[in-house]
């Protein structure tokens, strides 16, 4: 990240933090508006004028205010105006920053009313559904249909089953193009929710479902090792044969029989 972008992000975040804290549960609505603004700026040729280093900072802030006043909450208008006053290395950086601020605002608002855990579990449920529904998973990939068509499909499938804040986050996950598609975005949001709650997510793959005592013992072991509370995301995959594979962020602990067989074959081949 460039020094200009990093400095602007830090300045804006510091100014926004007390506003978000004071907003409490309203942070959920503010976050939804921030993500909607990011989407509109990404669609229209506006991020360039709002980040043009050749324009006066106040001119850019006035442009942001003219575009947004009356359409979103005044606090969001002020946030985007402050971002326009800053310096960005590339126009896309302001979109990325809005994404982060919008996601965090929804999650912080959910924490204020005690529903963050529920939203996290709802998004885990969506992720699990996509893992088991290949047709839907492929239909939501960016290469398959237009962005709005994919959002409508996600709404048709999930809107009746998850809360409005979770649906706002899912819309972002479907709209935002990234390697790994909506599933990767869902994972990013879930990990952020866990971090806000000072927890770490561990993905655990086993051949058979774990019992509750087994899960509790594993959670205690990982909590001691990682130094933070651990939430287990358990997946059953008969292909592992036995043992378990644990993934925490990018670190993998693989003690499965399948892995052992693969290693033996590699040694024999060598």
Secondary structure, DSSP 8 states (H G I E B T S, - for coil): --HHHHHHHHHHHHHHHHHHHHHGGGHHHHHHHHHHHHHHHHHTTTHHHHH-TTS-HHHHHHHHHHHHBTTB-HHHHHHHHHHHHS--SSHHHHHHHHHHHHHHHHHHHHHHTT-HHHHHHHHHHHHHHHHH-HHHHHHTSTTTS-HHHHHHHHHHHHTTTS-HHHHHHHHHHHHS--TTHHHHHHHHHHHHHHHHTTEEEEEEEESS---HHHHHHHHHHHHHHHTSEEEEEEEE-GGG-SSEEEEETTEEEE--HHHHHHHHHHHHH-
